[in-house]
Amino acid sequence: MLVIFEGLDNCGKTTLVEMIKDYYLNLEIDVEISKEFETNIGKELKKWPKREH
């Protein structure tokens, strides 16, 4: 199974992925996590200029 999460910075993606990973590991199901911008949307978002707060 492949699951992809995309979203803005600091929207909770990593937290959600860690929760899901822990859930599957508790069921003794192997989990592999990768943080890559490989989708077209991810590549376009990466090009956007950073905004100063």
Residue pairs with C-beta under 8 A, 6 or more apart in sequence:
3 20
4 39
5 13
5 16
5 17
6 13
6 39
6 41
6 42
6 45
7 13
17 33
20 31
21 31
21 33
24 30
24 31
25 31
36 42
37 43
37 45
37 46
